[in-house]
Amino acid sequence: MGYLLISFIVSFVINFLIIKLSKKINKLITDHLHRGPQTFHIRPTPRLGGVGIYLAFIVAALCSFFVNLESKYSFLMLIISSLLVFLSGLWEDITRSLQPKMRLTFMAIGASLAYLLLDAKIVRVDVPYLDAIVSTSLVSFLFTVFAVVGLTNAINIIDGFNGLASGVSIMILLAIAYVAYKTNDQFILLASFAMIGAIIGFFILNYPYGLIFLGDGGAYFIGFVIAVLSVLLVKNHDQVSAWFPVMVSIYPIYETLFSIYRRKFLKNSSPMAPDGLHLHTIFYKTIVKKLLGANNPMYRNPGTSPLIWGLNSLGVIPAVLFYDNTPILIIFSVLFAFTYTKIYFSILRSKLPKKA
């Protein structure tokens, strides 16, 4: 718990200072560069929450050297692996000049470094016949990079409202920490606590009033760490199902896959093009609007997040309860996909309002 407390304090202090400095330094506010279909705030707000989270994690990692933990080098390797991932997102937050393909490339480099430096590799999927293929070096490397990049980007995709992505990430990391505790994995447990504390330090400044945003840098870093810790948990412990990472992060994973399908095949547009048709956006425009009224955008923004947290729990709870049971996790994954799709198209068929 010490790691959680340290990272919380550092994250809170740094993000608080960023908020204060942004009122005096205009360059810390880049709202004018990020207007689009997913913009749901009016007040100028810094998008640098990831800075506090990343630095807080580094401070927590340094603590492992002072107490000489066995996992101290694993912390260092994780920081090195994630550096380009975080910086690419941060650069996009500040300048909005980094093309999606370049950001994906930096994510792939980070995933490759984690594969080499941390031995974070996918060697099984707990599906007959496929395990023999996945366990080969080349396929393992390619599949690991693909999965890590996918989840890294997925956390950014769900980052749409105050507290949404950070709340979802805290839930996922708590589940990972629980399984790490059950399997006696010191590094994953401490790294999870360090991330949870850092995110909470940001969360209480972001939710409900949105004083600071996570930004691409924060979302990428959180997603990358969740992905790497998930891969390590399965690789290092045979009792943990390869479907645990899928189930625990099923909401951001399925949101990403569904968004790609929706944009490519239903709208015939680029899968990378942003739009205002994510499930959280639809909740904002329909359910939350009916509950809080059309004239309360300030309250509708944070009011949307608890609905998504509830949906996310449909993945996290089964993942925790059945982390060692592949057939049940597969069944719950299918049920989640069915539930998400049913909810989405049911709301869509009810006709979305023309105005948010």
C-alpha positions as CSV (number, residue, x, y, z in Angstrom):
1,M,0.0,0.0,0.0
2,G,3.0,2.3,0.4
3,Y,3.5,2.3,-3.3
4,L,-0.1,3.3,-3.8
5,L,0.2,6.2,-1.3
6,I,3.5,7.5,-2.7
7,S,2.3,7.5,-6.3
8,F,-1.0,9.1,-5.3
9,I,0.7,12.0,-3.5
10,V,3.2,12.7,-6.4
11,S,0.5,12.4,-9.0
12,F,-1.9,14.7,-7.1
13,V,0.7,17.4,-6.4
14,I,2.1,17.4,-10.0
15,N,-1.4,17.5,-11.6
16,F,-2.5,20.2,-9.1
17,L,0.5,22.3,-10.1
18,I,-0.2,21.8,-13.8
19,I,-3.8,23.1,-13.2
20,K,-2.5,26.2,-11.4
21,L,0.3,26.9,-13.9
22,S,-2.1,26.5,-16.9
23,K,-3.9,29.6,-15.7
24,K,-0.7,31.6,-16.1
25,I,0.9,29.8,-19.0
26,N,-1.4,29.7,-22.0
27,K,0.7,27.2,-23.9
28,L,-0.3,24.5,-21.4
29,I,-3.9,24.8,-22.8
30,T,-4.3,23.2,-26.3
31,D,-8.1,23.0,-26.5
32,H,-8.1,24.8,-29.8
33,L,-6.1,22.0,-31.4
34,H,-8.4,19.2,-30.2
35,R,-11.9,20.3,-31.1
36,G,-13.9,17.6,-32.7
37,P,-16.9,15.2,-32.4
38,Q,-15.8,13.9,-29.1
39,T,-15.4,17.4,-27.4
40,F,-17.9,17.8,-24.5
41,H,-16.4,20.6,-22.4
42,I,-16.4,24.3,-22.6
43,R,-13.9,25.5,-20.0
44,P,-10.2,25.6,-21.2
45,T,-8.5,22.6,-19.7
46,P,-4.9,21.2,-19.7
47,R,-4.5,17.8,-21.3
48,L,-1.4,16.9,-19.3
49,G,-2.7,14.6,-16.7
50,G,-0.5,11.8,-18.0
51,V,2.6,13.8,-16.9
52,G,1.7,13.5,-13.3
53,I,0.8,9.8,-13.6
54,Y,4.0,8.9,-15.5
55,L,6.3,10.8,-13.0
56,A,4.4,9.3,-10.1
57,F,5.1,5.8,-11.4
58,I,8.8,6.7,-11.8
59,V,9.0,7.9,-8.2
60,A,7.3,4.7,-7.0
61,A,9.7,2.6,-9.1
62,L,12.7,4.5,-7.6
63,C,11.4,3.4,-4.2
64,S,12.0,-0.2,-5.2
65,F,15.7,0.5,-5.5
66,F,15.9,2.1,-2.1
67,V,14.4,-1.0,-0.4
68,N,16.3,-3.2,-2.8
69,L,13.4,-5.2,-4.1
70,E,14.0,-8.1,-6.4
71,S,11.6,-6.5,-8.9
72,K,13.4,-3.2,-9.1
73,Y,14.9,-3.9,-12.5
74,S,11.5,-5.0,-13.8
75,F,10.2,-1.5,-12.8
76,L,13.1,0.1,-14.7
77,M,12.6,-2.0,-17.8
78,L,8.9,-1.1,-17.8
79,I,9.7,2.6,-17.6
80,I,12.2,2.3,-20.5
81,S,9.7,0.3,-22.6
82,S,6.9,2.8,-22.0
83,L,8.9,6.0,-22.6
84,L,8.3,6.4,-26.3
85,V,4.7,5.4,-25.9
86,F,4.1,8.1,-23.3
87,L,6.1,10.8,-25.2
88,S,4.3,10.1,-28.5
89,G,1.0,10.7,-26.7
90,L,2.3,13.8,-24.9
91,W,3.6,15.3,-28.1
92,E,0.2,14.8,-29.7
93,D,-1.5,16.5,-26.7
94,I,0.8,19.5,-27.0
95,T,1.0,19.9,-30.8
96,R,-1.6,17.6,-32.4
97,S,1.0,17.0,-35.2
98,L,1.8,13.3,-34.8
99,Q,0.1,11.1,-37.3
100,P,-1.8,8.0,-36.0
101,K,0.6,5.7,-37.9
102,M,3.6,7.3,-36.2
103,R,1.9,6.9,-32.8
104,L,1.1,3.3,-33.6
105,T,4.8,2.8,-34.6
106,F,6.0,4.1,-31.3
107,M,3.6,1.8,-29.5
108,A,4.9,-1.1,-31.5
109,I,8.5,-0.1,-30.5
110,G,7.4,0.0,-26.8
111,A,5.8,-3.4,-27.1
112,S,8.9,-4.8,-28.7
113,L,11.1,-3.4,-25.9
114,A,8.8,-5.0,-23.3
115,Y,9.1,-8.3,-25.2
116,L,12.9,-8.1,-25.1
117,L,13.6,-6.4,-21.8
118,L,10.8,-7.8,-19.6
119,D,10.2,-11.0,-21.4
120,A,6.6,-9.9,-21.7
121,K,5.4,-12.3,-24.4
122,I,2.2,-14.2,-25.2
123,V,3.1,-17.9,-25.4
124,R,-0.4,-19.4,-25.1
125,V,-4.1,-18.5,-25.8
126,D,-5.5,-21.6,-24.1
127,V,-7.2,-22.8,-27.3
128,P,-6.4,-26.3,-28.7
129,Y,-4.0,-26.3,-31.7
130,L,-3.5,-22.5,-31.6
131,D,-1.2,-22.7,-28.6
132,A,1.4,-24.7,-30.7
133,I,1.4,-21.9,-33.2
134,V,1.4,-19.0,-30.8
135,S,4.3,-20.5,-28.8
136,T,6.7,-20.2,-31.8
137,S,9.0,-17.2,-31.5
138,L,7.9,-15.2,-34.5
139,V,4.2,-15.6,-34.0
140,S,4.6,-14.9,-30.3
141,F,6.5,-11.7,-31.0
142,L,4.0,-10.5,-33.6
143,F,0.9,-11.4,-31.6
144,T,2.4,-9.8,-28.4
145,V,3.1,-6.5,-30.2
146,F,-0.4,-6.5,-31.8
147,A,-2.1,-7.2,-28.5
148,V,-0.1,-4.6,-26.5
149,V,-0.6,-1.9,-29.2
150,G,-4.3,-2.7,-29.4
151,L,-4.9,-2.4,-25.7
152,T,-2.7,0.7,-25.4
153,N,-4.9,2.4,-28.1
154,A,-8.1,1.0,-26.6
155,I,-7.8,2.9,-23.3
156,N,-7.4,6.1,-25.4
157,I,-10.5,5.3,-27.4
158,I,-12.7,5.1,-24.3
159,D,-11.3,8.4,-22.9
160,G,-14.3,10.6,-23.6
161,F,-15.7,12.0,-20.4
162,N,-14.5,13.0,-17.0
163,G,-13.4,10.0,-15.0
164,L,-14.4,7.5,-17.7
165,A,-11.1,6.0,-18.8
166,S,-9.3,6.5,-15.4
167,G,-12.2,4.9,-13.5
168,V,-12.3,1.9,-15.9
169,S,-8.5,1.6,-15.6
170,I,-8.5,1.6,-11.8
171,M,-11.1,-1.2,-11.9
172,I,-8.9,-3.2,-14.3
173,L,-5.8,-2.7,-12.3
174,L,-7.5,-3.7,-9.0
175,A,-8.4,-7.0,-10.7
176,I,-4.9,-7.5,-11.9
177,A,-3.5,-6.7,-8.4
178,Y,-5.9,-9.2,-6.9
179,V,-4.7,-12.0,-9.2
180,A,-1.1,-11.0,-8.7
181,Y,-1.7,-11.3,-5.0
182,K,-3.3,-14.7,-5.4
183,T,-0.3,-15.9,-7.5
184,N,2.3,-14.2,-5.2
185,D,3.7,-12.0,-8.0
186,Q,5.5,-9.2,-6.2
187,F,6.3,-7.0,-9.3
188,I,2.9,-7.1,-10.8
189,L,1.2,-6.4,-7.5
190,L,3.4,-3.4,-6.7
191,A,3.3,-2.1,-10.2
192,S,-0.5,-2.3,-10.1
193,F,-0.7,-0.5,-6.8
194,A,1.7,2.2,-8.1
195,M,-0.5,2.8,-11.2
196,I,-3.7,2.8,-9.1
197,G,-2.3,5.4,-6.8
198,A,-1.1,7.6,-9.7
199,I,-4.4,7.3,-11.5
200,I,-6.4,8.2,-8.3
201,G,-4.2,11.3,-7.8
202,F,-5.3,12.4,-11.2
203,F,-8.9,11.1,-10.9
204,I,-9.9,13.3,-7.9
205,L,-8.9,16.4,-10.0
206,N,-10.6,15.1,-13.1
207,Y,-13.8,13.8,-11.7
208,P,-16.4,15.3,-11.6
209,Y,-15.4,18.8,-12.7
210,G,-12.7,18.1,-15.3
211,L,-10.0,20.4,-14.0
212,I,-7.4,18.4,-16.0
213,F,-7.6,15.8,-18.7
214,L,-5.8,12.5,-19.1
215,G,-4.6,13.3,-22.6
216,D,-3.2,10.8,-25.1
217,G,0.0,10.6,-23.1
218,G,-1.8,9.4,-20.0
219,A,-4.2,7.1,-21.8
220,Y,-1.4,5.5,-23.8
221,F,0.8,5.0,-20.7
222,I,-2.0,3.5,-18.7
223,G,-3.1,1.2,-21.5
224,F,0.5,0.1,-22.1
225,V,1.1,-0.8,-18.5
226,I,-2.2,-2.7,-18.2
227,A,-1.3,-4.6,-21.4
228,V,2.2,-5.5,-20.3
229,L,1.2,-6.5,-16.7
230,S,-1.6,-8.7,-18.2
231,V,0.8,-10.4,-20.6
232,L,3.3,-11.1,-17.7
233,L,0.6,-12.4,-15.4
234,V,-0.4,-15.1,-17.9
235,K,3.1,-15.9,-19.0
236,N,4.5,-16.3,-15.5
237,H,1.6,-18.2,-13.9
238,D,0.1,-21.3,-15.6
239,Q,-2.9,-21.2,-13.4
240,V,-4.0,-17.8,-14.8
241,S,-6.1,-18.3,-17.9
242,A,-5.0,-16.6,-21.1
243,W,-8.5,-15.3,-21.3
244,F,-8.2,-13.4,-18.0
245,P,-6.6,-10.3,-19.8
246,V,-9.4,-10.5,-22.4
247,M,-12.1,-10.6,-19.9
248,V,-10.7,-8.0,-17.5
249,S,-10.3,-5.5,-20.3
250,I,-13.2,-6.6,-22.4
251,Y,-14.9,-3.3,-22.4
252,P,-12.1,-1.2,-24.0
253,I,-11.2,-4.1,-26.2
254,Y,-14.7,-4.6,-27.6
255,E,-15.3,-0.9,-27.8
256,T,-12.2,-0.7,-30.1
257,L,-13.1,-3.7,-32.3
258,F,-16.7,-2.5,-32.6
259,S,-15.6,1.0,-33.5
260,I,-13.4,-0.4,-36.2
261,Y,-16.2,-2.5,-37.6
262,R,-18.7,0.3,-37.3
263,R,-16.5,2.9,-39.1
264,K,-15.2,0.5,-41.8
265,F,-18.2,-1.5,-42.7
266,L,-21.2,0.5,-41.6
267,K,-20.0,4.0,-42.3
268,N,-17.5,3.1,-45.0
269,S,-14.9,5.5,-43.5
270,S,-11.4,5.2,-42.1
271,P,-11.2,3.0,-38.9
272,M,-8.9,5.7,-37.5
273,A,-11.3,8.6,-38.1
274,P,-12.8,10.0,-34.8
275,D,-16.6,10.2,-34.6
276,G,-19.3,10.9,-32.0
277,L,-20.8,7.4,-32.0
278,H,-19.0,5.6,-29.3
279,L,-21.3,3.9,-26.7
280,H,-20.3,6.4,-24.0
281,T,-21.3,9.3,-26.4
282,I,-24.6,7.6,-27.2
283,F,-25.3,7.2,-23.4
284,Y,-24.5,11.0,-23.0
285,K,-26.9,11.9,-25.8
286,T,-29.8,9.7,-24.7
287,I,-29.9,8.1,-21.3
288,V,-28.0,10.8,-19.3
289,K,-29.8,13.6,-21.3
290,K,-33.2,12.2,-20.2
291,L,-32.1,11.8,-16.6
292,L,-30.4,15.2,-16.2
293,G,-31.9,17.3,-18.9
294,A,-30.6,18.9,-22.1
295,N,-29.5,22.1,-20.3
296,N,-27.0,20.4,-17.9
297,P,-23.9,19.6,-20.0
298,M,-21.6,20.2,-17.0
299,Y,-23.4,17.5,-15.0
300,R,-24.1,15.2,-18.0
301,N,-20.4,14.8,-18.7
302,P,-19.5,13.2,-15.4
303,G,-22.9,11.6,-15.2
304,T,-22.1,9.4,-18.1
305,S,-19.0,7.8,-16.6
306,P,-20.8,5.7,-13.9
307,L,-22.9,4.0,-16.6
308,I,-19.7,2.9,-18.3
309,W,-18.2,1.8,-15.0
310,G,-21.2,-0.4,-14.5
311,L,-20.8,-1.9,-17.9
312,N,-17.1,-2.4,-17.3
313,S,-17.8,-4.3,-14.1
314,L,-19.5,-6.9,-16.2
315,G,-16.1,-7.8,-17.5
316,V,-14.0,-7.2,-14.4
317,I,-16.1,-9.2,-11.9
318,P,-16.2,-12.4,-13.9
319,A,-12.4,-12.0,-14.6
320,V,-11.7,-11.9,-10.9
321,L,-14.0,-14.7,-9.9
322,F,-12.9,-17.1,-12.7
323,Y,-9.3,-16.0,-13.5
324,D,-8.3,-19.6,-13.7
325,N,-11.2,-21.0,-15.7
326,T,-10.9,-20.6,-19.4
327,P,-14.2,-22.0,-20.6
328,I,-16.2,-19.8,-18.2
329,L,-14.2,-16.7,-19.2
330,I,-14.8,-17.4,-22.9
331,I,-18.6,-17.7,-22.2
332,F,-18.6,-14.4,-20.3
333,S,-16.6,-12.7,-23.1
334,V,-19.2,-13.8,-25.6
335,L,-22.0,-12.7,-23.3
336,F,-20.4,-9.3,-22.9
337,A,-20.1,-8.8,-26.6
338,F,-23.7,-9.8,-27.1
339,T,-24.9,-7.4,-24.3
340,Y,-22.8,-4.5,-25.6
341,T,-24.0,-4.9,-29.2
342,K,-27.6,-5.4,-28.1
343,I,-27.5,-2.2,-26.0
344,Y,-25.8,-0.2,-28.8
345,F,-28.2,-1.0,-31.6
346,S,-31.3,-0.8,-29.3
347,I,-30.4,2.8,-28.5
348,L,-29.5,3.5,-32.1
349,R,-32.8,2.2,-33.4
350,S,-34.6,4.5,-30.9
351,K,-33.1,7.4,-33.0
352,L,-30.5,9.7,-31.6
353,P,-31.3,13.3,-31.1
354,K,-29.8,15.6,-33.7
355,K,-28.3,17.8,-30.9
356,A,-26.4,16.6,-27.9
